[in-house]
Amino acid sequence: MIRRSLLVLVAAVWAGTGLAQDAPLWTPQMAVRLAMEHRALVRAAGHRLSEARRLRVSAGAYPATRIEAGDGTRPDVGGGEDLAVFQPIDAFGKVGASRAAAEAAFVEARADYRQQLLDVQHEALVAYANLASAQGLASAAREQLEVARALAAATRRRIEAGSLPESQEARAALELLRAQQVVTDRDAALLAARARFAAATGIEEKEVPTARTAGLVALPEPSGEPLAERPDLAVLAARLQGAQAEARAAGLELAPDFEIQARRNPWSTDETYGVRLQLTMPLWDHGASRARRQAARSGEAASLAELEDRRAGALGELRAAELEVAAAHASVASYEQIVATAREMLAREQRGYELGVGTLVDVLDARRALGEVLESLVDARYREDLAIEGLLDARGHLVEEPKA
């Protein structure tokens, strides 16, 4: 099992794009924090949660106190007291059942809110990974351009020294032109990645970082329940809780209603006051409450089955995500060693070529090999970024949460 507290969301290496070297250093957490602060979707999710919280308060409130007042031309045909106050009493738990249903609805809304935040985090981290990849590829292209320039200069020196035919200069110049075009293409891709990053985080494109560094995403060790943060499981658990509350409420529909009444009666010569206890009991609802109770129990059974199935699937997703992260870590480490070896091989070929004991083809082959493994390393780091982001999704873990 990978120690989640040591997981690293690997960013691209320094982007050697010729931009200012004092540019800000950014981490994945900073990207997510910006998205939480600037994305309108986060604000909308917060308003939805606030709406659900107030609806919970409303649904769980105690029965309202009512007052009746009236007057007529003749007290004996007025139809009742001219003043009465009514206060229902929740003697049989109907309000409690309604409050339980409202609480379940709020728990589901809170899980939906967390899912919205995870969706925003996903977009921000994927955009961050894409930006890392684009910067890594641009850096690799510039490194290849520098090699091509050095190769063209060495070729010119050897031609001037008479150790190479002039036709070799055209070959070296062609490689230089090709390297320059690759840099142009990669810079264009980097601009597009910057635009996508700005959209995912809700910031201005001019504020997108030009230099980055690796950042730790510290995942706390799960305390017994590795899926405790998953919002989809929380939604299904809330639906199960709501179905149970509905079943309880349906079972209380035929329970009596109890009320305390305070009345003033003007019918007699002197005003009279009194208190009345009123009990109202439904006799028969023609099977409506029984049908609702049975429907609620069916919904409860369905919610329980869905929760069990989703939990089993989530455990499989978590296991697969952990394996992908482990494989991605190993792939990055392997390619880093291969890149170091390829750089050494190219340096040897360049020295030999400059000393007149190597050929242009040998240097070009070594340069091409380095370019391929550099791109493979960037791709491995990109896959590692996505694997760790997938693990965050599988855990339901938020790197940064909105400020209260």
Secondary structure, 3 states (H helix, E strand, C coil): CCCHHHCEECCCCCCCCCCCCCCCEECHHHHHHHHHHHCHHHHHHHHHHHHHHHHHHHHCCCCCCEEEECCCCCHHHCCCCCEEEEEEECCCCHHHHHHHHHHHHHHHHHHHHHHHHHHHHHHHHHHHHHHHHHHHHHHHHHHHHHHHHHHHHHHHHHHHHCCCCCHHHHHHHHHHHHHHHHHHHHHHHHHHHHHHHHHHHCCCHHHCCCEECCEECCCCCCCCCCCCCCHHHHHHHHHHHHHHHHHHHHHCCCCCEEEEEEEEECCCCCCEEEEEEEEECCCCCCCHHHHHHHHHHHHHHHHHHHHHHHHHHHHHHHHHHHHHHHHHHHHHHHHHHHHHHHHHHHHHHHHHHHCCCCCHHHHHHHHHHHHHHHHHHHHHHHHHHHHHHHHHHHHCCCCCCCCC
